[in-house]
Amino acid sequence: MEAAGFATRISPMDTSGVESRVAGTPELRWLGSRFLDSTGGRIWSFPSRVNDESTFPPVPHRSTPENLTRVEPDVEYEGLPQGAATGTHMLAGAVAGIMEHCLMYPIDCVKTRMQSLQPDPSARYRNVMDALRQIVRTEGLWRPVRGVNVLAVGAGPAHALYFACYEKIKFSLSYAIHPGTNSHFANGVAGCAATVLHDGLMNPAEVVKQRIQMFNSPYRGVIDCIGSMLRHEGPSAFYRSYTTQLTMNVPFQALHFITYEYLQELLNPHRHYNPTSHMASGALAGALAAAVTTPLDVCKTLLNTQEVQALHVVQAEAAGAVGVAAVPGSRHISGLAEAFRTVYRMGGVPAFFKGVQARVIYQMPSTAISWSVYEFFKYIITKRQHERQLRGD
């Protein structure tokens, strides 16, 4: 109960010793209808029911559903209800992945173009905003989001597996290493394992998406791109960059998750639902990981797009090595090593950091959106499950 700014909480087991406990306190207290000084002496009281022990009637505790529904449950959403963790993480992860990729897709389109090793003169951009203005002005309002549908289809299941795998391994491994504590090693391992599953589903969507994003893309749409690749390059074309994608994403996600969890320990040590800390941690973690792994992302883009000018260089070198004329379309760039050599030949060391600005600008809000949406849905879903458990449903 509360009175005159003082709050006293009394349970049935405590009522008999209330006065004795207050008597030893070195400050003025309001007890029932009486003021007590530091020695426990009564200073002033209301005239009625002063010495009546019934002033503090025992309050029976009844754990009925009616009582429980009126009390806001203290939801520990980091510790999910038994048997509901996987579904919660998958649903939250799917929503987070779709929103992340769809909202940031125009910036992703700019990043892909800025990573071109020999861009068309009409596709040379000073910065991200200049690129968006030029694309909209010369190619139409909807050009920056062309191909977003294939990414949305791939992002849902890929991120569902991604977050479910991450949370499962993180909690299991952390418990095995240091029960009750957060392990950075477990976070890194969980991020790497989750990436393998995520990229297995996302790689085909990434290939189609990046080919459509390129300047003067010859494909009319997603279906046309998929059909053309199957006819001319075979199914393996959809996974030509898979090893490179993993080589990039394993360190990216390990660094991303370790940084995110570390920042959460600083900004949100009690691990409560805190949108500001989730967004700030996600943005900083994404920016750092994006900048460090940009060279690998440039190689991945080259493998996905099979840029025409780069192909001519590779085919000419291959033909010169065997002393025959180059045959256009006779081979493709494959493998991380060949991609590295091609990037270096065509632009030197600076070429490995093409589009780094766009990549960081893309990843900062992208990871902030992903983490904040994921944590929000995880909190809401877990809170509802917790309330149902309290009601006994």
PEGI-V858690 format. One record per pair of residues at least 12 apart in sequence whose ideal C-beta (glycine too) atoms are under 8 Angstrom apart, sorted by the first residue. I is the first residue (numbers start at 0). GAP is how many residues later the second one is. If there is no record, write none. Layout:
BEGIN
I & GAP
I & GAP
END
This chain:
BEGIN
2 & 27
3 & 26
5 & 23
5 & 24
7 & 21
7 & 22
7 & 23
9 & 46
9 & 49
10 & 48
10 & 50
11 & 46
11 & 47
11 & 48
11 & 49
14 & 41
14 & 43
17 & 13
17 & 38
18 & 12
18 & 21
21 & 14
21 & 18
22 & 13
22 & 16
22 & 17
23 & 16
24 & 13
25 & 12
27 & 15
31 & 23
31 & 24
32 & 12
32 & 13
32 & 15
32 & 16
32 & 17
32 & 22
33 & 12
33 & 16
64 & 326
64 & 327
67 & 322
67 & 323
68 & 318
68 & 321
68 & 322
72 & 310
72 & 313
72 & 314
72 & 317
74 & 304
74 & 307
74 & 308
74 & 311
76 & 196
76 & 301
76 & 302
76 & 305
76 & 306
77 & 193
79 & 298
79 & 302
79 & 305
80 & 301
80 & 304
80 & 305
80 & 308
83 & 297
83 & 298
83 & 301
84 & 82
84 & 83
85 & 78
85 & 82
87 & 290
87 & 293
87 & 294
87 & 297
88 & 71
88 & 74
88 & 75
88 & 77
88 & 78
88 & 79
88 & 289
89 & 70
89 & 71
89 & 73
89 & 74
90 & 69
90 & 286
90 & 290
91 & 71
91 & 281
91 & 282
91 & 283
91 & 284
91 & 285
91 & 286
91 & 289
92 & 66
92 & 67
92 & 68
92 & 69
92 & 70
92 & 71
92 & 281
93 & 61
93 & 62
93 & 63
93 & 65
93 & 66
94 & 278
94 & 279
94 & 282
95 & 63
95 & 67
95 & 273
95 & 274
95 & 275
95 & 277
95 & 278
95 & 281
96 & 58
96 & 59
96 & 61
96 & 62
96 & 63
96 & 65
96 & 273
97 & 54
97 & 57
97 & 58
97 & 61
98 & 270
98 & 271
98 & 274
99 & 55
99 & 59
99 & 266
99 & 267
99 & 269
99 & 270
99 & 273
100 & 47
100 & 50
100 & 51
100 & 54
100 & 265
101 & 46
101 & 49
101 & 50
101 & 53
102 & 262
102 & 263
102 & 266
103 & 258
103 & 261
103 & 262
103 & 265
104 & 39
104 & 40
104 & 43
104 & 46
105 & 26
105 & 38
105 & 39
106 & 21
106 & 251
106 & 254
106 & 255
107 & 101
107 & 105
107 & 254
108 & 26
108 & 34
108 & 35
108 & 36
108 & 37
108 & 38
108 & 104
109 & 15
109 & 18
109 & 21
109 & 22
109 & 25
109 & 34
109 & 245
109 & 248
110 & 244
110 & 247
110 & 248
110 & 251
111 & 98
111 & 101
111 & 102
111 & 189
111 & 193
111 & 243
112 & 12
112 & 18
112 & 22
112 & 100
112 & 101
112 & 102
113 & 17
113 & 240
113 & 241
113 & 243
113 & 244
114 & 182
114 & 183
114 & 186
114 & 187
114 & 239
114 & 240
115 & 98
115 & 99
115 & 189
115 & 191
115 & 238
116 & 185
116 & 190
116 & 192
116 & 193
116 & 225
116 & 226
116 & 229
116 & 230
116 & 234
116 & 237
117 & 189
117 & 191
117 & 192
117 & 228
118 & 96
119 & 95
119 & 96
121 & 16
121 & 93
122 & 92
122 & 93
126 & 230
127 & 229
127 & 230
127 & 233
130 & 227
131 & 12
145 & 66
145 & 67
145 & 75
146 & 61
146 & 62
146 & 65
146 & 66
146 & 75
147 & 61
148 & 73
149 & 55
149 & 58
149 & 59
149 & 62
149 & 72
150 & 54
150 & 55
150 & 58
152 & 52
153 & 47
153 & 48
153 & 50
153 & 51
153 & 52
154 & 47
154 & 50
156 & 44
157 & 39
157 & 40
157 & 41
157 & 43
157 & 44
157 & 47
158 & 39
158 & 211
160 & 33
160 & 36
160 & 37
160 & 40
161 & 32
161 & 33
161 & 35
161 & 36
162 & 31
162 & 211
164 & 25
164 & 28
164 & 29
164 & 32
165 & 24
165 & 25
165 & 27
165 & 28
165 & 91
166 & 23
167 & 22
168 & 17
168 & 20
168 & 21
168 & 24
168 & 25
169 & 16
169 & 17
169 & 20
172 & 12
172 & 13
172 & 16
172 & 17
173 & 12
173 & 13
181 & 79
181 & 83
183 & 74
183 & 77
183 & 78
186 & 70
186 & 71
186 & 74
187 & 66
187 & 69
187 & 70
189 & 67
190 & 62
190 & 63
190 & 65
190 & 66
190 & 67
191 & 58
191 & 61
191 & 62
193 & 59
194 & 51
194 & 54
194 & 55
194 & 57
194 & 58
195 & 50
195 & 54
197 & 51
198 & 43
198 & 46
198 & 47
198 & 50
199 & 42
202 & 35
202 & 36
202 & 38
202 & 39
202 & 42
203 & 34
203 & 35
205 & 35
205 & 39
205 & 94
205 & 98
206 & 22
206 & 30
206 & 31
206 & 33
206 & 34
206 & 97
207 & 14
207 & 17
207 & 18
207 & 21
207 & 30
209 & 91
209 & 94
209 & 95
210 & 14
210 & 18
210 & 93
210 & 94
211 & 13
213 & 91
213 & 93
231 & 97
232 & 99
236 & 95
239 & 63
239 & 64
239 & 92
239 & 94
240 & 59
240 & 62
240 & 63
242 & 92
242 & 93
243 & 52
243 & 55
243 & 56
243 & 59
243 & 91
243 & 92
243 & 95
244 & 55
246 & 49
246 & 89
247 & 45
247 & 48
247 & 49
247 & 51
247 & 52
248 & 44
250 & 38
250 & 41
250 & 42
251 & 37
251 & 38
251 & 40
251 & 41
251 & 44
252 & 36
254 & 30
254 & 33
254 & 34
254 & 37
254 & 38
255 & 29
255 & 30
255 & 32
255 & 33
255 & 111
256 & 28
258 & 22
258 & 25
258 & 26
258 & 29
258 & 30
259 & 21
259 & 22
259 & 25
259 & 107
259 & 111
262 & 14
262 & 17
262 & 18
262 & 21
262 & 22
263 & 13
263 & 14
263 & 17
266 & 13
266 & 14
267 & 13
272 & 102
272 & 103
272 & 106
274 & 97
274 & 100
274 & 101
277 & 90
277 & 93
277 & 94
277 & 97
278 & 89
278 & 92
278 & 93
279 & 88
280 & 90
281 & 85
281 & 86
281 & 87
281 & 88
281 & 89
281 & 90
282 & 81
282 & 82
282 & 84
282 & 85
283 & 80
284 & 82
285 & 77
285 & 78
285 & 80
285 & 81
285 & 82
286 & 73
286 & 76
286 & 77
288 & 74
289 & 66
289 & 69
289 & 70
289 & 72
289 & 73
289 & 74
290 & 65
290 & 68
290 & 69
293 & 58
293 & 59
293 & 61
293 & 62
293 & 65
294 & 48
294 & 57
294 & 58
295 & 40
296 & 58
296 & 62
297 & 45
297 & 53
297 & 54
297 & 55
297 & 56
297 & 57
298 & 37
298 & 40
298 & 41
298 & 44
299 & 39
301 & 31
301 & 37
301 & 40
301 & 41
302 & 30
302 & 31
302 & 33
302 & 36
305 & 26
305 & 27
308 & 37
309 & 23
309 & 32
309 & 36
310 & 18
310 & 21
310 & 22
311 & 14
311 & 16
312 & 29
312 & 32
312 & 33
313 & 17
313 & 19
313 & 24
313 & 28
314 & 12
314 & 13
314 & 15
314 & 16
317 & 12
317 & 13
END
